[in-house]
């Protein structure tokens, strides 16, 4: 059984696609591309697809991950292109690698988010971010299925900076008024601290209340490197393992065949 790990996006208006909607679209793409999927056992077999830490509905993302299991070997890049062609524009399959290591979900320990605050000038956003980072704790409340829960958001936030908007990459918001961009790096802790929790914290410590809902996009997720302060590519260990792997039997046989390497 071969395992392939994929990175996909939720762009533009497709950020409003729910995780269940994406699952349906992806399973249709698997059938259209005639991918030799492995299936679960039981009375209602399902294709073996493992999703890792999906972004909330309404947020865009450049870094969503999943893993599929195949019953026959396929080239990852060829498979990626076929699946991407079968998916709606905006739900794009942008990267693929053969799984050579374990624990993809364990490598998703932090996320980088971009929060677009229309109607908020950069200086106001910067001062609010500084006030947030200066606080020892920033408690917010969130409604859960068990009622209202209060928790600290400050401990999970590694970085929070503000900058002026340079344009709208999603193409669906005007730039005719003040607009600040917050860059948020947050660890994946329990309870999970989401971008809207950080916005609630900014409202609590600095009275920052954007006049329209923030447009939120996840830029990256992976392991947080303490030394560099960056979030690393979770597929990098698999690429390194493929590069370091010894030649396959087929490649060795081809290289040693009579006449190999001669004109």
C-alpha positions as MATLAB code, in Angstrom:
seq = 'XXXXXXXXXXXXXXXXXXXXXXXXXXXXXXXXXXXXXXXXXXXXXXXXXXXXXXXXXXXXXXXXXXXXXXXXXXXXXXXXXXXXXXXXXXXXXXXXXXXXXXXXXXXXXXXXXXXXXXXXXXXXXXXXXXXXXXXXXXXXXXXXXXXXXXXXXXXXXXXXXXXXXXXXXXXXXXXXXXXXXXXXXXXXXXXXXXXXXXXXXXXXXXXXXXXXXXXXXXXXXXXXXXXXXXXXXXXXXXXXXXXXXXXXXXXXXXXXXXXXXXX';
ca = [
       0.000    0.000    0.000;
       1.347    3.408   -0.996;
       0.542    6.532    1.025;
       0.524    9.998   -0.557;
       0.397   13.252    1.402;
      -1.201   16.274   -0.240;
      -1.356   19.995    0.490;
      -4.432   21.846   -0.719;
      -5.857   25.364   -0.544;
      -9.147   27.152    0.124;
      -9.029   30.402   -1.832;
     -11.369   33.281   -2.615;
     -15.028   32.559   -2.027;
     -14.251   28.856   -1.646;
     -13.047   29.670    1.881;
     -16.733   29.410    2.837;
     -16.665   25.718    1.867;
     -17.240   23.508    4.887;
     -14.957   20.581    5.631;
     -17.759   18.179    4.709;
     -18.259   19.955    1.365;
     -14.542   19.611    0.669;
     -14.650   15.909    1.523;
     -17.447   15.350   -1.002;
     -15.619   17.307   -3.711;
     -12.380   15.461   -3.042;
     -13.978   12.019   -3.165;
     -15.574   12.937   -6.500;
     -12.141   14.016   -7.752;
     -10.691   10.656   -6.675;
     -13.300    8.857   -8.778;
     -12.860   11.132  -11.812;
      -9.080   10.731  -11.712;
      -9.505    6.936  -11.320;
      -7.176    6.860   -8.329;
      -6.650    3.257   -7.094;
      -7.856    3.983   -3.564;
      -7.632    1.600   -0.637;
     -10.954    1.228    1.206;
     -11.899    0.580    4.789;
     -13.456   -2.735    5.816;
     -17.036   -3.229    7.024;
     -20.536   -2.872    5.623;
     -19.988    0.688    4.320;
     -16.419    0.886    2.953;
     -14.947    4.379    2.594;
     -11.801    5.508    0.780;
      -8.871    5.738    3.186;
      -8.389    9.485    3.471;
      -6.978   11.088    6.638;
      -7.542   14.826    7.113;
      -5.294   16.793    9.456;
      -6.389   19.893   11.382;
      -8.771   21.434    8.840;
      -9.321   25.202    8.944;
     -12.692   26.488   10.167;
     -15.435   27.277    7.641;
     -15.130   30.856    6.426;
     -11.331   31.037    6.626;
      -9.043   30.788    3.629;
      -5.972   28.602    3.662;
      -2.804   27.957    1.726;
      -1.801   25.017    3.908;
      -4.341   22.243    4.446;
      -3.108   18.643    4.556;
      -4.453   15.159    3.984;
      -3.151   11.663    3.351;
      -4.532    8.985    1.031;
      -3.781    5.253    0.817;
      -3.482    3.564   -2.588;
      -3.561   -0.062   -3.670;
      -1.163    0.601   -6.561;
       1.903    2.829   -6.869;
       1.483    6.226   -8.520;
       3.871    9.110   -9.170;
       2.952   11.815   -6.596;
       3.250   14.778   -8.983;
       1.227   13.084  -11.731;
      -1.431   12.178   -9.180;
      -1.481   15.732   -7.842;
      -2.020   17.208  -11.302;
      -4.868   14.798  -12.090;
      -6.633   15.520   -8.798;
      -6.163   19.272   -9.126;
      -7.732   19.196  -12.583;
     -10.777   17.432  -11.114;
     -11.267   19.903   -8.229;
     -13.137   23.254   -8.319;
     -10.952   26.319   -8.829;
     -10.067   27.619   -5.370;
      -9.834   24.143   -3.877;
      -6.418   23.510   -5.399;
      -4.116   20.535   -4.844;
      -0.719   22.258   -4.806;
       1.775   19.756   -3.409;
       2.221   15.991   -3.142;
       4.842   13.678   -1.682;
       5.034    9.974   -0.952;
       4.722    9.348    2.795;
       8.044    7.953    4.005;
       7.713    8.980    7.658;
       5.039    8.654   10.332;
       3.096   11.236   12.289;
       2.010   13.961    9.864;
      -0.600   15.225   12.335;
       2.064   15.358   15.069;
       4.062   17.807   12.926;
       1.197   20.306   12.745;
       1.946   22.115   15.993;
       1.576   25.762   14.910;
      -0.097   27.941   12.274;
       0.650   31.255   10.595;
      -2.476   33.333    9.982;
      -3.156   36.552    8.091;
      -6.043   38.684    9.393;
      -7.231   41.425    7.050;
      -8.876   44.249    9.029;
     -10.799   46.502    6.640;
     -11.603   49.895    8.148;
      -8.697   49.728   10.645;
      -5.563   51.830   10.114;
      -2.132   50.265   10.594;
      -1.106   52.376   13.622;
      -4.253   51.386   15.519;
      -3.691   47.716   14.714;
      -0.011   47.917   15.703;
      -0.783   49.498   19.078;
      -3.442   46.874   19.751;
      -0.973   44.090   18.907;
       1.634   45.597   21.223;
      -0.918   45.810   24.051;
      -1.875   42.171   23.491;
       1.746   40.974   23.597;
       2.487   43.074   26.682;
      -0.287   41.399   28.684;
       0.552   38.364   30.810;
      -2.840   36.797   30.139;
      -5.674   37.676   27.785;
      -8.836   35.840   28.731;
     -11.696   35.472   26.275;
     -14.955   33.582   26.253;
     -16.189   31.139   23.636;
     -19.516   29.374   23.391;
     -19.133   25.590   23.267;
     -21.562   22.676   23.301;
     -21.059   22.546   27.068;
     -21.753   26.247   27.569;
     -19.593   29.359   27.822;
     -15.888   28.628   28.345;
     -13.269   31.135   29.499;
      -9.627   30.580   28.559;
      -6.340   32.422   28.036;
      -5.301   33.243   24.469;
      -1.995   34.968   25.221;
      -0.017   31.832   26.020;
      -0.603   30.285   22.595;
       0.361   33.394   20.573;
       4.017   33.378   19.517;
       3.938   36.417   17.231;
       1.479   39.206   16.435;
       2.467   42.046   14.104;
       0.663   44.656   12.010;
       1.436   45.989    8.536;
      -0.416   47.991    5.867;
      -2.312   46.068    3.209;
      -0.529   45.772   -0.135;
      -3.525   44.430   -2.048;
      -6.249   41.820   -1.803;
      -4.897   38.434   -2.979;
      -8.404   36.967   -2.877;
      -9.708   39.712   -5.161;
     -13.051   40.138   -3.417;
     -12.426   43.108   -1.101;
     -11.898   46.747   -2.142;
      -8.873   48.788   -1.078;
     -10.518   52.208   -1.006;
     -10.290   52.685    2.773;
      -7.955   52.023    5.693;
      -6.872   48.397    5.921;
      -4.384   46.729    8.256;
      -2.957   43.222    8.036;
      -2.234   41.274   11.203;
       0.209   38.371   11.051;
      -0.486   35.857   13.788;
       1.635   32.837   14.718;
      -0.166   30.581   17.177;
       0.682   27.249   18.729;
      -1.844   24.420   18.528;
      -2.712   23.953   22.185;
      -5.744   22.727   24.096;
      -8.140   24.423   24.051;
      -7.308   25.523   20.504;
      -6.772   29.258   20.087;
      -8.282   30.376   16.786;
      -7.877   33.687   14.930;
     -11.308   34.865   16.100;
     -10.164   34.234   19.693;
      -7.157   36.489   19.077;
      -9.507   39.163   17.719;
     -11.630   38.833   20.868;
      -8.453   39.282   22.888;
      -7.530   42.428   20.958;
     -10.985   43.781   21.673;
     -10.529   43.018   25.378;
      -7.085   44.602   25.846;
      -7.171   47.431   23.265;
     -10.832   47.928   22.349;
     -10.018   46.997   18.745;
     -13.288   46.284   16.930;
     -13.103   46.184   13.101;
     -16.265   47.597   11.466;
     -16.548   44.532    9.193;
     -15.619   40.887    9.873;
     -11.935   40.112    9.358;
     -10.900   38.086    6.303;
      -8.728   35.303    7.715;
      -6.256   33.141    5.789;
      -3.964   30.416    7.065;
      -0.598   30.883    5.352;
       1.249   27.897    6.796;
       1.126   25.188    9.415;
       3.758   22.776   10.673;
       6.360   22.368   13.395;
       7.368   25.558   15.204;
      11.151   26.024   15.161;
      12.127   27.626   18.469;
      15.527   28.825   17.203;
      14.364   30.578   14.042;
      10.837   31.414   15.213;
       9.395   30.008   11.982;
       6.808   27.362   11.122;
       8.471   24.643    9.036;
       7.100   22.618    6.107;
       5.530   19.406    7.493;
       6.173   17.561    4.204;
       9.931   18.270    4.255;
      10.852   15.086    6.191;
       9.098   12.977    3.543;
      10.946   14.748    0.715;
      14.256   14.241    2.503;
      13.463   10.564    3.057;
      12.678   10.103   -0.652;
      15.953   11.810   -1.616;
      17.972    9.735    0.852;
      16.311    6.438   -0.056;
      18.464    3.868   -1.941;
      17.682    3.268   -5.645;
      14.776    0.947   -6.318;
      15.362   -2.523   -7.737;
      13.927   -1.418  -11.093;
      16.269    1.582  -11.295;
      19.282   -0.560  -10.363;
      18.411   -3.154  -13.011;
      18.066   -0.433  -15.655;
      21.398    1.125  -14.742;
      23.288   -2.192  -14.888;
      21.642   -3.555  -18.042;
      23.957   -4.330  -20.983;
      24.571   -1.218  -23.021;
      23.401    1.123  -20.248;
      25.108    4.491  -20.429;
      26.392    4.010  -23.987;
      25.430    6.072  -26.978;
];
